[in-house]
Amino acid sequence: MARQAHIRPDYSGSVIPPNIAPLNFRIEEPGVAFCARISAGQGDPIEVAGRDGVIEIPLAPWRRLLDANRGQDLRVEVFVQDGAGRWSRFEPITNRIANEDIDDSLVYRRMHLTHVRVNSRIEIHSRNLSTFDESTLLSSAGFEDGCLNCHSFCRNRWDEMLLGVRSDKYGVATLLMADGRVRKLDKKFGYTSWHPSGRLAVYAVNNIPMFYHAARNEVRDTIDLDSMLAIYRRDGDRVEVEPKLARKEYLETWPAWSGDGRHLYFCCTRKPWPAQTPTPPPQYDRIQYDLVRISYDVATDTWGQIETVLCAAQTGKSIGMPRISPDGRWLTFCLFDNGYFPTWKQESDLYIMDLQAPAQGGRPAYRPLDVNSDRSESWLTWSSNSRWIVFSSKRLHDVFTRLFVSYVDADGKACKPFVLPQKDPDFYESCAELFNTPELAIGAPPAKGETLARAFRRRGGTTLSLPATMATPIARPTSPMGARQAQHE
């Protein structure tokens, strides 16, 4: 055949980690028998045959083949036999094996669609990316179906992790994994970013009620009625408010530290409505966020002045979910028409900015990442070596977010993404769960399951006091169910 075979998932033309799990796939060609031959320049080829078109690659020879061929091409030859006994050979499918590994673990949230308003489980999972081993880090079933969200790591390390938990029975808290133990902090943090020193973390405090649209594929929506940034300091277990991060007339959200910890990036806009306003407020669909940053000196604990990195007036879009590569070179973010939450915006795309390149023509140089589709892209995370990204996308099944992996080269060019591999290549066709908020981490979790659930259920914990002098009050969500759902994804 003078073409490549159709396979699902589409594992073709990508750059793959040398330590990734086998890319199992289904051959989607008519036939009665199927065979795939996987080879590279060094080592023995792998042959898999069967009658159902499912190609499940054995783990041990796959590992040997990839490790022996770092930086080289990986070829997949597909053969199909028809009912008359004739075999057809298709053009080889080629992927490139990168030199650089991806981090060992991928941590993400799995849950059912939330707008059906049922109390289904929410779970934080840890996946070993070299195998198909997936473990439940924490399940809402461990505390009577509460909510789990906003997990964050310091420099991709398990030894400093924060995880927000909420339950009608056990209240709200944040679990801190550090120094080989799990502690319960009595405040729930929102979206959080660790300073690379591990001394402090900045988190968002949001009032984000949910509402619904009458006619569009994604009927859910949310609005950031009120928000600010707060600071958690591990030294003394205290919460502080820096006035420059909690301006009463602004909405401030999506914090992200630079790789060297010298700047905190975040998104903000002027608050256009009064404290008491309906949901959604008038002209909610016109609000757009700028991307700004503020300098910080960890040695003297002093903050500089806020400066604009990219404003909505330039882009014509709202900016959200900034993330900086650990080497400090690349800034990624979402651009979407309006509002706060890109995951529920079909037009949301991922963009990249080179922080080491000078501004061109007085405007920052930014461009779309070469991973976007005609569906929503969001929730990006970087590997510790700044060569891999994982992000969520709805390109496969419209409303279901799946996780995709892409290699980013030294020039910031992202290669064709591929969906997180599963042992069963048909997995995503029958999976009615969402995968989102990915975070890459080095190594394996030191604690999980009942250990974390028990830490949350335990009475008491570390008491954190939030200053009463904050500029922006913490407003109660107008709809508890809406706020709960809006923070799920």
N, C-alpha and C positions, 0 to 999 in steps of 0.2 A: 504494500500500500504506500502510495506517495504522500502520506500524511501521518501525523501522530495519532495514536489511538485516543479516544475520549476516555478519560478516567475521572473518578470522583472519590475524594476531593481533588481539586486541581493542584497537583504537586508537579509543576513543570515551570522551567525558566526562572527558578528562585535560587537564592543563596541560602544554604542551610547550615546550621551549627554542626560541627563535627561530633558533638555529644548529644544530639537530638534523638529522641525515640524513633523507631522505624516509621516511615511514612507509608502506612498501609493504605491501600486504595482498592476501588472496584473498577474493573474494566467494563465500560459501558459500550460494548459492541455486540452485535448478534453473533451467537456461536454456541457450540456444545462443549467446547473445552478451551481452556485458557492457560497461558503460561507467561511469566515475566522473568527476564534475565537482567539482573542488576550487577553492574560492573564498573570498575575504575582502572586506573593505570597500574596499581599495585594490588596484590592479593587475589584470592580466589573469588570468582563471581558467585552470586547467589541466584538460584533458580527456584521459583515457586510455581506450582501448577495446580489446577483444579477444574471443576466443572461448573462452579457458580460465579466465576469472575472475580471472586474476592482474593486479593493478594495480601496475605499476612506474612510479613518478613520476619524471620527468626532473629532474635535480639543479638545473640553472641556474634554471629558472622557479620551482622550489620555494623556493630560497634567496631569490629576489627577493620572492616572495609573503610569506614569513614575515617578512623584514626590514622590509617596508613596513607590516606590520600588527601590530607589537608591542603587546601589551595588548589585542588584539581577538580575536574569534572566528574560527575556521577551520571552514568548512562543507564536508562531503563528501556529495554527492548521488550515489546509486547507482541505476543503471537496468539492468534485466534483460529480455532478449527471450526469449519462450517459443518452442516449436516451431511454433506457428501464426503467428509473426511479430508478436505483440502485445508491446509494451513496457510494463513496469511501473516506476513511479518510487516509491522508498521514502522514508520520512521522512529528512531530513538528519541526518547524524552530525556532532556539534559537538565541537570541542576548543578550548581557549583557548591563545593564543600568549602566553607570558610576556614581560615586558619585559627580564628578566635572562637573559644567556647562561649556559650551562653551560660548565665548563672544556673545553679543546680535546681532551684525551686521556683515555681510560679504560684503565687498566692492570689486567690480570686474569690469572688462571691458567686454562689449558685443559688438560684431561686426561681419560682414561677412568676409569670406575669402578675403584676400587683394590682392592675386596675380592676380585676374581677372581684376584689374586696373579700378574699377568703384568707383565713389565717393559715397559710401554708408555711412550711419550713423555710428558713433562710440559713444558709450554711457558708462558712468560710472554709475553703479547701486549699490544701497544699499539694501541688503536683510535682513529682520528680520528672524533670524534662528529659532525662536520659532513659526513662522507662515509662510505663503506663501506670505506675503506682500513684494513686491519689488517696490522700487521707483527709479526714474531716478535722480541721483545726478546732472548730467550734460550731455547734448546731444550736439553733434557737429552741430545739426540742429539749435541750438541757436546762432551760429555765422558762418552760411553759410558753413557747412560741413568742418570744419578744423579737427585737430587731437587732441586727448586726450590721455595722458599716464602718467606714473610715478607718481601715487598717493602714498603718504606715510604718516604714522602717528607716533607721538611720544608716545611710550609706549601704543599703542593701544587706544589712546584717540582721540576723535573728536575735542577737543579744541585746538589741534595743528596738523594741516594737511596741506600738500602741494600737489598741483595738477598742472601738466604741461599742457599748452594749446597752440595750434598753429593754425593760420588761415591766408590765403592769404590776406584777407581784413583787419583783425584787428591785424596782427602781431603775435609775440610770447610773452608769459608771463607765470608766475607761480602764481596761486592763493593761498594765505595763509589764512587759517581759524584759527584765534587765538583771544583770549580775547573777544569772542562774536561777532566778526565782520569779514568780508571778505575783504582782501586787494589784490590789483594787483601789483605784482612785475614785473619789465620790462625785466627780463631775464627768459628764459625757462631752468629749471633744468632738467638734465637727471635722471637716476636711483638714488634715494636719500635714505639716512639713517639718521635719527635723533639721535643726542646724547640724552641719557635718561634724561639729565637735561633740555632739551628743549632750551638751549642757542644757539646751533648751529646745522647745518645739513651739511653733506658731500654729494656731488653729483658728478656723472660722466659726463664728457664732451667728447662725442664720435663723430667720423666721421665714420658712418656705412652704406655705400652704399649697395644696394641689387643687387644680380645677381641670375641667374637661372641655374639649371641643366637640361640636356636633358632627362635623363632616370632614374627616381626613384620616389617613391610615393610622397615624399615631395620635390618638385622641387625648392622651394625657399631656398636661403641661403644669408648670410651676412658676412661681414668681418670688423673687427675693425681696420681701417687704422691708426687712430691716437686717442689717448685718454689720459685723465688726471683726477685728482680729484680736485674739488674746494670746498671751505668752505663758507657756508652762515651763517652769524651771525645775530641773531635777534636784538642784542644790536647794534643799529646804522644802521641796514639794510644794511650791507655791505658784499661784496664778497671778499674773500682772497684766496691766493694761497700759500700753504706750499710747499717749494721746494722738500721736500722728497716725496710728493704725486704727483709731476708733473715733473718727471725726463724726460729729452728730449729723452733719448735713450730707454725709456720703454713705454709700453702700460699699463695703470692702470685703472681698472674699477671694478664694482660690490662692492661698499662699504657696510659694515655692522658693526654697533657698537656692542660691547659686552654688556651684560645686566647691568653691573656696570659702563659702559662708560670709563673704563680704557684702552681699546684697540679698535682700528679700524682695522677690517679685510678687505682685498680686494684682488682682483686677478690681477696678473701682469705677463708680459713676456717682453723680450727684443724685441724692434721693429726691424724686420729683413729687412725692405724695406726703401728706401729713401722717402723724402717728396712727390715727384711727382712719382706716380706709377699707373699702370693700375688697373682696377677692373675686375676680382680678380687679385691680384698680383701673381707673380710666387711663387710656393711652399706654397700657402696659406693654403693648407690642411695639412701642417706639423706643424703649429703653435699650441702650447699648453700653457695654463696659469698655473702658480703656485698660491698657496694660501699663503698669507703672513699677517702679522699684525704689527702694530706700536703702542707703548704705548702713552698715552695722560693723562696729568694732567690738569683737568678742572680748578682747583683752581689757578694754576700759568700760565695756557695756554701755556704749553710746550709739545713738541713732543719728543719722544725717538727715538730709532733706529728701522729700519725695520728688522724683523726676519721671517724666513720661517716657516710656519706651516706645509705645505704639498706641495711637488713639483711634477711636472709632470713627472720628471725622475723616481720617486718612483711609481706613479700610472700607468704610461703609457698612461694617459688620460689627457685631458684638464679639468680644474676646473672652475666652474662658480656658480653664484647665492648663495653665502654663506648667511646663516641666523643663528642667535644665539637666543636660547630660552631666554625669559625675566629673568628667574632665573639664567642665566649664565652658566648652566650646559652643554647644548647640542649645538653643532655646526652642522648644516646640509648644504649640498652643492650638486651640480650636477657634475657627471663625465660623459664625452663624448669623442669621439675619437679626435676631433680637433676643433679649432676655439673658437668663443666667445659666441655664442647664442645657448643654449641647446634645446630650444623649437623646433627648426627645425632639430634636430638630433635624429633620431629614437632610437639610442642606449642610449640616455641620461637616467641615473638612479639617484635616490636620495641616498645619503650616510649620515651617522651620525658619529660624533666623540664626545667622552666624554672629555670635557675640564678639568674635575677634576681628571681624571685618569692619572697616569704617563705613559710616553712613554714606549712602550714595545720593547726591543731589539734595542733601538735607533731610532725607527720609531713610529710616532704617531699611536695610535690605532683607526682605522676607519673601518666601515663595511657598507654594503648596508642596507638601511631601508627595512623592510618587507612589503613594499607597491608597489614594482616595478612590471612592466609588460614587455611585449616584445615591447612596444611602448614608446614614449617619455614621461618622467616625468620631471616637472620643476616647477618654480614659487611657492615655498613653503612659507607659513606664519605660525607663531606661535600664539596661544592664549595667553592672558595675564597671565594665571595661568600655562603656560608651559605644559599643558596636552593634547592639541589638535593641530593638524596641518591640514591645508587645502592646497592642491596642485593641479596643473593642470596636466591632463593626456590625451593621445590620445587613450587609450585602447579600448574605445567603438566604435569609428568611424574613426580611423586612422588619418585623417587630422584635425578633429575637437577636440579642447581641451575642456574638461569638468572638473568640480571641484569635488574633492574627499576629504572626511573627514576621519581622522584616529586618534585614541586615542594613546598617547604615555605614557607608564607607568613609574614608578620611576626608572626603570633600562634602560630606553631608548628603550624599545621594542615597535615597532609600531604594532597596531592590524590591522586586515583586513579592508581596506578602503571601504567606501560606497559613491556612487555618491550623490551630493547635491540633497535632495528630492524636488520634484515638486508636485503641486496639481494633475496634470494630469500625471499618470505614463507613458504615451506614449509620453510625452513632448520631450524627447531627440531624438526620432525616426524621428521626423519631423522638428526639429530645425536646421536650417542651419547657426547658428551663433556660434562663438567661445566664450568661457568663459575663461578669463585668468587674470593674475596679481591680485590674491586674497589678501586681507588684512582684518584681523579680527579686530573689533573695539568694544569698550564698549559703550553701549547706542545708541541713535539715532542721525542722522545728524542735526546740528543746522541750517543749511541752505542748499538749494538745488534748482535745476531747474532754473527758470528765475532769481533768486537772484544771482546765480553764473554766469550765462550767462551775465547778465547786468554788473556785476563787471568786466568781461573780456572785454566787448564791450566799456566800459567807457574809454574816452580819459584820457591820463595821467597815474597816478599810481605812485608807489614808484620807484624811479630810483636807480638801483644798478650799480655800476661801477666795471668792472673786471680789475684787474691790468694789465698794459701793459708789465710787467716784467715776465709774466708766462713762464715756461720752455717749454711748449708744445703749439704751436699755435692752435687756433680753425680753423680747415680746413673746407671749405665749402664742403658738400657732392657732389660727382661727378654726382649723379643722384638724384634730389630732390624727385621724386616719389619713388625711391628705398629707400632712407633714411626714407621717411614718412612711407612706408610699414614696413620696418625692425623694426621700433620702435613701431608698432602697437601691436605686439604679445609679 
